[in-house]
Amino acid sequence: MLAITEMYQEAFEKLELDEVATILDRIGAQLQGAFFDPVETTILAAEIPFYAGCRLLDITNHSTMPPLRRFALYSPKASTVLDFGNEVIYKFNDDFPVKLDESNVNTYVRFFFSYVRGKHGRFIIAESIDDIHWKEDPPPTARQAIGRVIKPIELKTIDGEGTYHLEARMVFKTSLFKSDVQVKKGGLVSLSNEQLLIEDLPVLDDTFGQ
């Protein structure tokens, strides 16, 4: 799972105890039956450009082993705990609402695929070879060859209905794909024209970390 500190390395901040307590008091009932004591809990927060006034929270309870960890979208007027399904994000997009433009739609795509997991696994955005979670490092020649086909997310066009058309490289299971990504102005995401680039990559299983 792509952690908040990886997505927003320069933007996250560790919240003080009083704010941690306030947030947990508000969203504690949404934390899937787990109890988070403010004294034992760390919350990292990052502003996200497509939800003005809202922060992405990385919530970790250190009193258990392994630590309990949850992710949430939080603002004074709306909040939700992310459950790795797309419906939670789509509902938040309607309630908040989401505000996409040319400057932030790439970030929205990264966010979406970091916090949505399908029935058969996750599509992991790969914008550089270091975004791939290797089980074993490929040889230098293979690393160079893989690096040549990986590119950052690219916004291609915006159509008359306000839908953003992008191109991205993604790892699914052990394969690297190129795919078109459509993002409607309300935040609905779909994939099309998937093209297999490389298969049988020596990558970690995203579900089990092995």
SERO-4910 file (N, C-alpha, C, O; in steps of 0.05 Angstrom, whole numbers):
BEGIN
 pado doro    nc1    nc2    nc3   cac1   cac2   cac3    cc1    cc2    cc3    oc1    oc2    oc3
  Met    A     17    -24      0      0      0      0     18     25      0     37     27     15
  Leu    A     11     43    -17     26     67    -19     18     85      5     -5     94      7
  Ala    A     38     90     23     32    105     47     30    135     41     40    145     21
  Ile    A     17    149     59     14    178     57     41    192     55     43    211     40
  Thr    A     61    182     70     87    195     69    101    191     43    119    206     37
  Glu    A     93    170     27    105    166      1     91    184    -20    104    196    -37
  Met    A     64    187    -18     49    203    -37     54    233    -34     56    247    -53
  Tyr    A     56    241     -8     58    270     -2     82    275     16     79    287     37
  Gln    A    106    266      7    130    266     23    135    293     37    142    294     60
  Glu    A    131    314     22    138    341     33    115    354     47    119    375     60
  Ala    A     91    343     45     68    357     55     57    346     81     42    361     95
  Phe    A     63    322     89     50    311    113     61    324    138     84    333    139
  Glu    A     44    323    159     53    333    185     41    315    206     19    304    203
  Lys    A     56    313    228     46    297    251     29    316    268     38    337    276
  Leu    A      5    307    274    -14    324    290     -8    322    320      1    302    330
  Glu    A    -15    344    333    -11    345    363    -34    330    376    -55    324    364
  Leu    A    -29    322    401    -48    305    416    -76    316    417    -95    301    414
  Asp    A    -79    342    422   -106    353    424   -122    350    398   -146    345    399
  Glu    A   -108    354    375   -122    351    349   -127    321    343   -148    314    332
  Val    A   -109    304    351   -113    275    348   -139    267    363   -155    252    353
  Ala    A   -141    277    388   -165    270    405   -190    280    392   -211    266    392
  Thr    A   -190    304    381   -214    316    368   -222    299    344   -245    294    340
  Ile    A   -203    292    328   -209    276    304   -219    249    311   -239    240    299
  Leu    A   -207    235    330   -216    209    338   -243    209    350   -259    191    347
  Asp    A   -249    231    365   -276    234    376   -297    236    354   -320    226    358
  Arg    A   -290    248    332   -309    252    311   -312    227    293   -335    220    286
  Ile    A   -290    214    287   -292    192    267   -288    164    280   -287    144    266
  Gly    A   -285    163    307   -279    138    320   -299    116    313   -292     93    310
  Ala    A   -325    123    311   -345    103    305   -342     91    277   -353     70    271
  Gln    A   -328    105    259   -324     95    232   -300     77    229   -295     66    207
  Leu    A   -284     73    250   -259     59    248   -262     29    250   -246     15    263
  Gln    A   -283     18    239   -287    -11    235   -284    -27    261   -270    -47    261
  Gly    A   -296    -17    282   -297    -32    307   -271    -31    323   -270    -44    345
  Ala    A   -251    -17    314   -225    -16    328   -225      9    346   -235     30    338
  Phe    A   -213      7    370   -211     29    388   -184     42    385   -164     28    386
  Phe    A   -183     68    381   -159     83    379   -157    103    402   -171    123    403
  Asp    A   -139     97    421   -134    115    443   -116    138    433    -95    133    422
  Pro    A   -125    163    438   -109    186    428    -80    186    437    -62    194    423
  Val    A    -75    177    462    -48    177    473    -30    157    458     -6    161    455
  Glu    A    -42    135    448    -27    114    435    -28    116    404    -17     99    390
  Thr    A    -41    137    394    -46    139    365    -30    162    353    -29    184    364
  Thr    A    -18    157    330     -5    177    314    -22    183    289    -31    164    276
  Ile    A    -26    208    283    -40    216    259    -21    234    242    -12    255    252
  Leu    A    -16    225    217     -3    242    198    -24    253    179    -42    239    172
  Ala    A    -21    278    172    -41    291    156    -28    306    132     -7    318    135
  Ala    A    -42    305    109    -32    319     85    -55    333     71    -76    321     68
  Glu    A    -51    358     63    -71    371     47    -71    358     19    -51    349      9
  Ile    A    -95    356      7    -98    345    -19   -112    365    -37   -133    375    -30
  Pro    A   -101    370    -61   -109    394    -77   -137    392    -88   -149    412    -95
  Phe    A   -148    368    -92   -174    365   -104   -197    365    -84   -220    364    -92
  Tyr    A   -191    365    -58   -210    369    -37   -202    393    -21   -188    390      0
  Ala    A   -210    416    -29   -201    441    -15   -210    441     14   -234    438     19
  Gly    A   -192    445     32   -199    446     60   -201    419     73   -210    416     96
  Cys    A   -193    397     59   -195    370     69   -167    358     71   -150    366     55
  Arg    A   -163    340     90   -137    328     92   -139    297     91   -159    286     99
  Leu    A   -119    285     81   -116    256     81   -102    248    106    -80    258    112
  Leu    A   -113    230    122   -102    222    147    -92    193    147   -104    175    136
  Asp    A    -68    189    158    -56    163    163    -57    159    193    -42    172    208
  Ile    A    -74    141    202    -80    138    231    -68    111    240    -76     90    230
  Thr    A    -50    112    260    -37     88    269    -39     86    300    -31    104    314
  Asn    A    -49     63    309    -51     57    338    -27     39    345    -26     17    335
  His    A     -9     50    361     16     35    367     14     17    392     34      5    400
  Ser    A    -10     15    404    -13     -1    428    -17    -31    422    -18    -47    440
  Thr    A    -21    -37    396    -25    -65    388     -1    -75    371     15    -59    361
  Met    A      1   -101    369     22   -112    353     10   -133    334      0   -154    344
  Pro    A     10   -129    308     21   -105    295      4    -81    299    -20    -84    306
  Pro    A     14    -57    295     -2    -33    299    -26    -32    281    -25    -42    258
  Leu    A    -49    -22    291    -73    -18    275    -69      7    258    -59     28    267
  Arg    A    -77      6    232    -73     28    215    -98     32    198   -109     13    187
  Arg    A   -107     57    196   -130     65    180   -123     90    164   -105    105    172
  Phe    A   -138     95    143   -135    119    127   -162    133    125   -183    119    123
  Ala    A   -163    159    125   -188    174    124   -185    200    110   -163    211    108
  Leu    A   -207    210     99   -210    237     89   -224    253    110   -245    245    120
  Tyr    A   -214    276    117   -225    291    140   -226    321    136   -206    333    127
  Ser    A   -248    333    142   -251    362    143   -272    368    164   -287    350    173
  Pro    A   -275    393    173   -295    400    193   -324    394    183   -342    390    199
  Lys    A   -328    394    157   -356    390    147   -362    362    136   -385    355    133
  Ala    A   -341    346    131   -346    319    121   -321    301    127   -299    311    126
  Ser    A   -326    276    132   -304    257    136   -313    229    128   -337    223    130
  Thr    A   -294    213    121   -299    185    115   -274    169    119   -252    178    113
  Val    A   -277    144    128   -255    125    130   -253    110    103   -273     99     94
  Leu    A   -229    108     92   -225     94     67   -225     64     72   -210     54     89
  Asp    A   -241     49     56   -242     20     60   -232      5     36   -236    -19     34
  Phe    A   -217     19     18   -205      7     -6   -226     -1    -27   -220    -16    -45
  Gly    A   -250     10    -24   -270      7    -45   -274     34    -58   -270     55    -45
  Asn    A   -282     34    -84   -285     60    -97   -311     75    -89   -312     99    -92
  Glu    A   -331     61    -79   -356     74    -72   -353     95    -50   -367    115    -51
  Val    A   -336     89    -31   -331    109    -10   -320    135    -21   -328    157    -13
  Ile    A   -301    132    -40   -289    156    -52   -310    171    -69   -312    195    -68
  Tyr    A   -326    156    -85   -346    168   -102   -367    183    -85   -376    205    -93
  Lys    A   -375    171    -63   -395    185    -46   -383    210    -34   -396    231    -33
  Phe    A   -358    209    -26   -344    233    -15   -342    254    -36   -345    278    -31
  Asn    A   -336    246    -61   -335    265    -83   -361    281    -86   -360    304    -92
  Asp    A   -383    267    -83   -409    280    -85   -415    299    -61   -425    321    -64
  Asp    A   -408    289    -37   -414    303    -13   -396    328     -9   -406    348      2
  Phe    A   -371    326    -17   -352    347     -9   -355    374    -24   -359    394    -10
  Pro    A   -354    376    -50   -348    356    -71   -319    358    -81   -305    376    -73
  Val    A   -312    339    -98   -285    340   -111   -284    362   -131   -303    368   -145
  Lys    A   -260    375   -133   -256    396   -153   -231    390   -169   -208    395   -159
  Leu    A   -235    380   -193   -212    371   -210   -206    393   -230   -224    407   -240
  Asp    A   -180    395   -237   -172    412   -259   -146    401   -270   -136    380   -261
  Glu    A   -135    415   -290   -111    404   -303    -87    402   -285    -69    385   -289
  Ser    A    -86    418   -264    -63    418   -246    -64    396   -225    -43    389   -213
  Asn    A    -88    384   -220    -89    364   -198   -100    337   -206   -101    319   -190
  Val    A   -109    334   -231   -122    308   -239   -101    285   -238   -109    263   -232
  Asn    A    -76    290   -244    -56    269   -242    -53    260   -213    -51    236   -208
  Thr    A    -53    279   -195    -52    271   -166    -76    256   -158    -74    237   -142
  Tyr    A    -99    263   -168   -124    248   -161   -122    219   -171   -130    201   -156
  Val    A   -111    215   -195   -107    188   -205    -89    172   -186    -94    149   -180
  Arg    A    -67    184   -178    -48    171   -159    -63    163   -133    -61    141   -123
  Phe    A    -77    183   -122    -93    178    -98   -112    155   -101   -114    137    -85
  Phe    A   -128    156   -123   -149    137   -127   -138    108   -128   -148     91   -114
  Phe    A   -117    104   -143   -107     77   -146    -90     68   -122    -84     45   -119
  Ser    A    -83     87   -105    -69     80    -80    -89     70    -59    -82     53    -42
  Tyr    A   -114     79    -60   -133     73    -39   -158     58    -49   -178     57    -35
  Val    A   -155     46    -72   -176     28    -83   -164      2    -90   -143      1   -104
  Arg    A   -176    -20    -81   -167    -47    -87   -190    -63    -99   -211    -64    -86
  Gly    A   -187    -74   -122   -208    -90   -135   -209   -118   -124   -194   -125   -107
  Lys    A   -228   -133   -134   -232   -161   -125   -207   -178   -130   -202   -197   -116
  His    A   -192   -171   -151   -169   -187   -158   -142   -174   -152   -121   -184   -160
  Gly    A   -143   -151   -138   -118   -138   -131   -119   -108   -139   -139    -97   -147
  Arg    A    -95    -96   -135    -93    -67   -141    -77    -62   -166    -60    -77   -174
  Phe    A    -84    -40   -179    -68    -29   -201    -50     -8   -188    -59     11   -177
  Ile    A    -24    -13   -190     -4      4   -177      8     22   -198     21     13   -216
  Ile    A      4     48   -195     15     68   -213     46     66   -212     58     67   -190
  Ala    A     59     64   -235     88     64   -237     97     87   -255     94     86   -279
  Glu    A    108    107   -242    119    130   -257    149    130   -259    161    145   -275
  Ser    A    162    113   -244    190    108   -246    195     80   -237    178     67   -225
  Ile    A    218     69   -243    224     41   -236    224     38   -206    220     15   -196
  Asp    A    229     59   -191    229     57   -162    201     55   -150    199     49   -126
  Asp    A    181     60   -166    153     56   -156    145     27   -155    124     20   -143
  Ile    A    161     10   -168    154    -19   -168    166    -32   -143    189    -27   -136
  His    A    149    -48   -129    158    -61   -104    171    -88   -111    157   -108   -113
  Trp    A    197    -87   -115    211   -111   -124    214   -132   -102    220   -125    -79
  Lys    A    210   -157   -110    217   -179    -92    247   -182    -92    260   -188    -71
  Glu    A    259   -180   -115    288   -180   -118    295   -160   -140    281   -158   -160
  Asp    A    317   -146   -136    324   -125   -155    332   -138   -182    348   -157   -183
  Pro    A    321   -128   -204    328   -139   -230    357   -132   -237    368   -112   -227
  Pro    A    369   -148   -255    397   -141   -264    397   -113   -277    377   -104   -286
  Pro    A    421   -100   -277    422    -73   -288    411    -70   -316    398    -51   -322
  Thr    A    417    -90   -334    407    -88   -362    376    -89   -362    364    -75   -377
  Ala    A    365   -107   -346    336   -110   -345    323    -85   -333    302    -76   -341
  Arg    A    337    -74   -312    327    -50   -299    326    -27   -319    307    -11   -319
  Gln    A    346    -24   -336    347     -3   -356    325     -7   -376    312     13   -385
  Ala    A    321    -32   -385    300    -37   -405    272    -31   -394    256    -20   -408
  Ile    A    267    -39   -369    241    -33   -356    238     -3   -353    216      8   -358
  Gly    A    259     10   -345    258     39   -341    251     55   -366    239     76   -364
  Arg    A    259     44   -389    253     58   -414    224     58   -422    215     75   -437
  Val    A    208     39   -411    180     38   -419    162     50   -397    138     52   -401
  Ile    A    173     58   -375    158     71   -353    159    101   -357    180    112   -362
  Lys    A    136    113   -355    134    142   -358    114    153   -337     97    139   -328
  Pro    A    117    179   -330     98    191   -312     70    192   -324     67    191   -349
  Ile    A     49    194   -307     22    198   -317     21    223   -335     33    243   -329
  Glu    A      7    220   -357      6    242   -376    -23    249   -383    -38    232   -391
  Leu    A    -30    274   -379    -57    284   -387    -56    289   -417    -41    305   -427
  Lys    A    -73    274   -432    -73    276   -462    -93    298   -471    -85    316   -485
  Thr    A   -118    295   -463   -138    314   -473   -160    317   -451   -162    301   -433
  Ile    A   -176    338   -455   -201    342   -439   -223    345   -460   -222    363   -477
  Asp    A   -243    328   -459   -264    329   -480   -286    349   -473   -284    363   -452
  Gly    A   -305    352   -490   -326    372   -487   -343    368   -463   -357    387   -454
  Glu    A   -344    344   -452   -360    339   -427   -344    342   -402   -354    338   -380
  Gly    A   -319    351   -405   -302    355   -381   -288    331   -371   -277    331   -349
  Thr    A   -288    309   -387   -274    284   -379   -245    287   -386   -237    295   -408
  Tyr    A   -228    280   -367   -199    280   -371   -190    253   -382   -197    232   -372
  His    A   -174    254   -403   -163    230   -415   -133    229   -410   -118    247   -420
  Leu    A   -124    209   -395    -96    207   -387    -84    180   -396    -99    162   -404
  Glu    A    -58    178   -395    -44    153   -400    -26    147   -377    -12    165   -367
  Ala    A    -26    122   -368    -10    115   -345      2     87   -348     -9     70   -363
  Arg    A     24     83   -335     35     56   -332     27     45   -305     28     59   -285
  Met    A     20     19   -305     10      7   -280     21    -22   -278     24    -36   -298
  Val    A     26    -30   -253     33    -57   -247      8    -71   -236     -4    -61   -217
  Phe    A      0    -93   -248    -22   -110   -237    -11   -138   -235     -2   -150   -255
  Lys    A    -13   -149   -210     -1   -176   -205     29   -174   -212     44   -159   -199
  Thr    A     38   -189   -232     66   -189   -239     71   -177   -267     92   -182   -279
  Ser    A     52   -161   -277     54   -150   -304     53   -120   -304     39   -107   -287
  Leu    A     68   -108   -323     67    -79   -327     50    -73   -351     55    -84   -373
  Phe    A     31    -55   -348     13    -48   -370     15    -18   -376     23     -2   -359
  Lys    A      8    -10   -400      1     17   -407    -29     18   -410    -41      0   -422
  Ser    A    -41     39   -399    -70     40   -400    -80     69   -403    -67     88   -393
  Asp    A   -102     73   -417   -115     98   -418   -132    100   -392   -145     81   -384
  Val    A   -133    124   -380   -148    129   -356   -167    152   -362   -159    173   -370
  Gln    A   -193    147   -357   -213    168   -360   -222    177   -333   -229    160   -316
  Val    A   -223    203   -328   -233    214   -303   -254    235   -309   -248    256   -320
  Lys    A   -279    228   -302   -300    248   -306   -297    270   -286   -284    267   -265
  Lys    A   -310    293   -292   -306    317   -275   -315    312   -246   -307    326   -228
  Gly    A   -334    293   -242   -342    286   -215   -325    266   -201   -331    258   -179
  Gly    A   -303    256   -215   -284    239   -202   -286    209   -209   -270    193   -199
  Leu    A   -306    201   -226   -309    173   -234   -285    165   -251   -279    179   -270
  Val    A   -273    142   -245   -249    133   -259   -254    108   -274   -267     90   -263
  Ser    A   -244    106   -298   -246     81   -313   -221     77   -330   -207     96   -336
  Leu    A   -215     52   -336   -192     44   -352   -201     33   -379   -222     21   -381
  Ser    A   -184     36   -399   -190     25   -426   -164     22   -441   -143     33   -434
  Asn    A   -165      6   -462   -142      2   -480   -117     -7   -465    -95      4   -471
  Glu    A   -120    -26   -447    -97    -36   -433    -78    -51   -452    -87    -67   -468
  Gln    A    -53    -45   -450    -33    -58   -467    -11    -70   -450      2    -55   -435
  Leu    A     -6    -96   -452     14   -109   -437     42   -101   -447     48   -103   -471
  Leu    A     59    -91   -428     86    -83   -435    107   -104   -427    124   -112   -443
  Ile    A    105   -113   -402    124   -133   -392    109   -151   -372     93   -142   -357
  Glu    A    114   -177   -373    101   -195   -355    123   -210   -339    146   -209   -345
  Asp    A    113   -224   -318    130   -240   -300    152   -224   -287    175   -232   -285
  Leu    A    144   -200   -277    163   -184   -261    167   -196   -234    147   -206   -222
  Pro    A    191   -195   -223    196   -206   -196    187   -186   -174    204   -172   -162
  Val    A    161   -183   -170    151   -163   -152    138   -176   -127    130   -199   -128
  Leu    A    135   -160   -106    122   -169    -82     93   -172    -86     81   -156   -101
  Asp    A     80   -192    -74     51   -194    -74     40   -171    -58     46   -169    -34
  Asp    A     23   -155    -70     13   -131    -57     -6   -137    -34     -9   -121    -16
  Thr    A    -18   -161    -34    -37   -168    -13    -22   -178     12    -29   -172     34
  Phe    A     -1   -194      7     12   -208     29     40   -197     35     53   -205     54
  Gly    A     50   -180     17     77   -169     21     99   -190     18    119   -189     32
  Gln    A     94   -210      0    115   -231     -4    116   -240    -32    131   -258    -39
***
